[in-house]
Amino acid sequence: MSTETKKPLSNIYNEFNQFIDSHQSVVMATINKAAEPEASYAPVMRHDGRFYVYISELSNHTFNLMEDPQASLLFIEPENDAKHLFARKRATLKATAKHIQRSAAEWESTMDKLEEKFGEIIQMLKPLEDFHLFELTPLSAGYVRGFAQAYKLEGEDLSDVTHLSEGGHGKSKKNDNES
């Protein structure tokens, strides 16, 4: 692949990462026992390509992740910052969750990193046993920069970027007179 073709997509990859890193919380969709989707939010930290949330049992998504590790993460541009509400910048990631037990060696080091990011509140929440630490590993992502600027990111570090240009913003394939 030529450098000219690859360079814009690497710029998209860098922009995608900068956009995600500009957020301190994430909208998270999980699946409950009845196989129904539920959305909520949580403060989030990204470290070494994975995301970490420390969430309470008072939130449905905690039990949902314990039962079904599938999750979708949404990072979205604030409405007030958007040029147009129909084209808000956003990144949506498919991820799989792993519950990190308090007895695991990585629990303490991850909690230290959370405290570095979020401050004293972590010291207050850390001993509360209804809180659970989850590591979310991204499997794939979508990134929308605006109208006709949608991308799919795949691969181990989500660096395989593809511009989604097939079939978008065209007329419906179904004739309006057909039923």
KOLDO-935651 format. One record per residue: residue in one letter; x, y, z of N, C-alpha, C, O, CB in turn. Coordinates in steps of 0.05 Angstrom, whole numbers, plus 5000, padded with zeros to 4 digits. Each point is the difference from the previous one (the first is absolute). Glycine has a CB too. Layout:
KOLDO-935651
aXYZXYZXYZXYZXYZ;...
END
This chain:
KOLDO-935651
m501749765000498350245000501850255000502050015014494349745011;s503050444959501750244998499850175026498149985015501250024935;t502850165054500150175024497850204999498850075020506149874982;e494450164973497950204998497349885010498550145013503950074948;t497149545032497449885008500049945030498050045013501649764941;k502650115057500149925028500150245019498849985022503649614963;k498950625008500450235019497350115010499850035025504450084951;p493849955008497550105011498749815020498950095019500550164938;l500849495038498849815019501649995026498849955021499449794940;s504450295038501550015025499350255016500050005024503749734955;n495750495006499150245013497349965014499550105022503050174944;i495849575021497449945012500449835026498750055020499149964934;y504049805044500749845024500950175023499249975023502049654947;n500650575024501050185021497850185011499850055024504749944954;e493850125004497850175008498049845018499150115020501550174938;f498849485034498349825015501049975029498550025019500249734938;n503950205046501249965026500050265016499449995024503449654958;q497750585006500050265014497150065009499650105022504350064950;f494249775011497250055007499249845025498850105019500149994932;i501849665049499349825023501450105025498850025021500749594948;d503150465028501550095023499050275012500750085022503249684959;s494550395003498950255010497649965019499050195011502650034946;h497649535046497649945017500949885027502049855001495250084957;q501350135062500549885027497849815007500249865020502250554994;s495549584970497949805005499049894973500650114979498050145063;v500049534960499049864976497149915004499249935023505649914967;v493750174989497349885000500549714993501349934981496250505005;m501449395031500549724997497449854998498250035016506050015011;a495649794952497749834996500849725007502149904992496050404972;t500149575051500549725009497449854995497950114992505550025043;i496749604969497749834995499149885026501749885014499850024938;n495950125055499149895025499249704997500249894978498250575037;k500749415007499349724999497849934981499849784990501650205057;a496950224947497849964981500850064971498450024982498450095055;a505849924959501250064974499150274989499850044976500449485015;e499250675028499250274992502350185004501649985019493649934994;p505250284968502250195003499350215022497750095002503649844950;e500850155063499750215020502450194997502349914997495149785035;a502150574969502150194997500350165026498150055014501149994937;s503350035055500650155023502650154994500950014977496749665056;y503750444987502650134996501749935023499149925022498950464951;a504649665023501949965022502550174994500850044977497449495032;p503150565012502750124996501849784989499749765007499650575031;v502549744944501649804986502950094999500650244998495449624975;m505849945027502850054997501049814978499349774999501350385050;r501049954933501349834980502949975007501450205006495349954958;h504249605035502849945006500949764983498649805000501050385047;d502649854938501049794983497949884982499949754997503450155039;g495150274952498049914980497549885011498249924985505650014987;r495950065055497649895012498750225017501350205007500749334994;f495550435005498450195015499449885027499649765002498450454956;y501849965063499549905027497750175012500050254998504849605008;v493350015006497850135014499849875028500449765003497150354954;y501950065062499749915028497150075007499450245005505649825008;i493349744987497150065001498649845023500949795008499250294943;s497750045058498549905023497949804992499050004978501950435046;e498549394995497849814996497350144999498049884992504749775032;l497250604984497550154998499350064971497850084994503150125052;s501049774936499650044972499649734986501549815005501350614996;n495249574982499449754986502449904984500349764997495050385001;h506350044991502149914982502149835015501449844987497950564985;t500949625054501949845015499349704998501649844992499350555039;f496649554976499149724998499949904971500649774994496850295049;n501850134939499949924972502749914990500249794987496150545006;l505849815014502749934991500949745014501649854988499450635004;m498149475032500849755013498749764986501149785000499450465044;e497149804946498549784986500749974971500249784990496150305042;d504150154954500650004972502150214994499650245004495749614985;p507150075003502250194998499950194976501850164996500949495026;q495250334961499850184977499250285009498350045017500449574954;a502650585017499450285006500550174975501649934983499650015066;s497450284951500550204979500650265015498650085018498349694947;l505250375026500850255012499650234980500749974977502749795052;l495450454981499550244983501350245012499450085022496249724962;f506150325000501250265006498850204980500249964976504249845043;i494350414991498650184982500550295006500250085023496349574972;e503750504984500450295002497750135014497749934995505050074963;p497850195060497850145014498250154979501050104980501949955062;e494549954963498250134982500850294994499850094977496549615040;n504550445004500750294996502450044983500450224988497649865056;d503749724953502550024984499549914971501750064983501049875059;a495149944953499649884973499250214980498450185006500249405016;k502450404954499250174978497249944992498550184992506349854992;h494449725018497349914993499349765017501549815002499050374950;l497149825059499149785018499949734985500349795012497250545015;f502049684947499849754984502849884993500249784990495450394992;a506449985024502749914993502050055023502350084995496750024957;r500149845072501850035023502449804997499649774993496550395036;k506249944977502449835000499649785022499150075022503950314961;r497649375010499649785019501749764993500749954977494750225032;a505349695012501549744997498449795016499350045023505250194972;t494949554991498549785012501849764999501049924978494550275009;l505049685035501749775001498549755010498550025019505450284989;k496549484979499149745010502349905017502350014993494749894966;a502250005065502149915019499049765015497749935001504050545004;t500349395007499449785018501150075027502350115003497749554959;a498550285059500750075027501249775016499249774997497250575002;k505549735018501149805019499850135028500950225004502349584961;h495650055053499850095028502749955013500949785001494050125001;i506250315009502649975014499449985030499050195013503550084952;q498149505046499549955028501850165018502350064992496249474996;r500650545036501650155019502549865008502150125006493850095011;s504149534982502349835007502149994978502349915005494749825025;a502450364946501849984977502250225003499550225010496849604960;a506150115022502350195002499450254984500850225009502349404996;e495650364973499550244983497950195012499850234991501449494969;w497250185059497950175012501350255013499150224995497949375012;e504950365010501250225015501450204982499750245003500949455036;s500950214941501550184982498050164983500550234994503449465006;t494050194992497950144984498650205016499450224991500049384980;m500050345054498750195018501850245005499150235002498449405020;d505250324980501950235003499850184975500150245003502949475026;k496950174948499850164975497350164999499950234991503049434985;l495050215033497450145002500250245019498950214994498649364996;e503850395032500450225019501650234988499450245005500349435033;e502450264947501550214986498350164981500350254998503849465005;k494050164984498350144981497750155014499550234993501649424973;f497650235053497550115011500350125028498250135010499449544963;g504750295040500550135025499049855024499549765000500450664976;e499749735046499249905027497549835000499849825017502450575002;i496049654963497449855000500649704999498449855011499350544966;i504449535010500649714998500749895027499249785006502550294947;q499750085064500649915027497549965016499849815016504550444983;m493749924996497449975014498549754990498749865015501250644992;l500249464966498449784988501449735002498749795000499450554969;k504549665033501649764999499149795020499849764993504050524992;p495749795040499249795020497149904997499249815013504250395018;l495049944953497249924998499749754984500749994976497950495027;e500549315010500049734987497949964979500049804985501850045057;d496350354956498049984978501150114974498749994979497650055054;f506250074967501250104976501849784988501349855014498650625003;h500149524956501549794986501650134977499050194988497549465023;l505850254985501850104979499849814976500249765001503050445034;f496449934942499849854975502150114980500450254998494749665010;e506149914977501750074978498549944975498949784996505350115030;l495650314956498549974975502050004977501450204996494550035024;t504249554965501849984978498550054974498149864994504749815031;p498050544960498650054975500549794979502349904997498150595013;l497549444975500249814978499950134973501449924982496449755048;s500650554968499850164976498850265007499050045022500649554948;a500550605012498950275005498950134975500849934978502450125060;g495050134967499150184979500650295008499850065024496649614961;y504350494996500650285006498750184979500449974976504049905046;v493950314988498650194982501050285006499850095022496149604975;r505250444982501050275002497950214992500250235006504449604986;g493450084992498050174989498649874977500449764996502250655019;f495949744970498649884976502049884981502050134993494450215012;a503049414986501749854981502949965010501849974983495350224980;q503349825062502749965012499949795021500650055024500550434966;a498149285002499849775019502249804994500649944977494450135027;y506149825017502349824998499649765018498850025021504250374968;k498149395002500149755017502949965007501850024984494049774993;l504650145049502749955010500149715010498349925017502550574995;e501149364979500249725008503049935006501750184997494249704975;g504649885035502749915005500650015030498450115016503050044939;e500849745052500849975028500050275015499050025023503749594965;d498350604999500050275013498150194986500350245003504549685010;l493449974971498050164985501350194980498850204993498249775047;s505349964950501450174981499449944971500950154982502749895052;d494949754961499149954972497550164995497849935009504249604992;v498350694984497850194996498949984972501649994981500550325053;t495349684964498649994974497950224999498550035019502349474978;h499250654982497950204995497549864991500149854980503350515009;l494449685025497549884992498550184980498850205007500949575039;s500650154929498850174979497949844984498750124982505550145016;e495549495007498149834984497250045010499349955023504349724969;g494650424990497250005005498950215019497750005007502649534984;g501450655018499050205019498950254986500850074978502649775054;h494750284981498850264991498849994972499750204988503550025042;g496249544960498749984974497049975003499049995022505249814959;k494550184996497149955001499549725009501749824996497550514968;s498649635049499249735008499949824976499150084979498350105060;k503449574964500049814978497149914994499449904978505249945035;k493650195007497349924996498450224987500250235008500149475032;n498250244939498450194986497750085019498749835012502549974942;d498250465047497950105018497249884993498349995018504350434988;n497049494970497449884992499849715007497849884999502050444964;e502449555045499949725008499149985028500450185017503349704951;s495149895039499249965027501549775013499649945023496050234966;
END
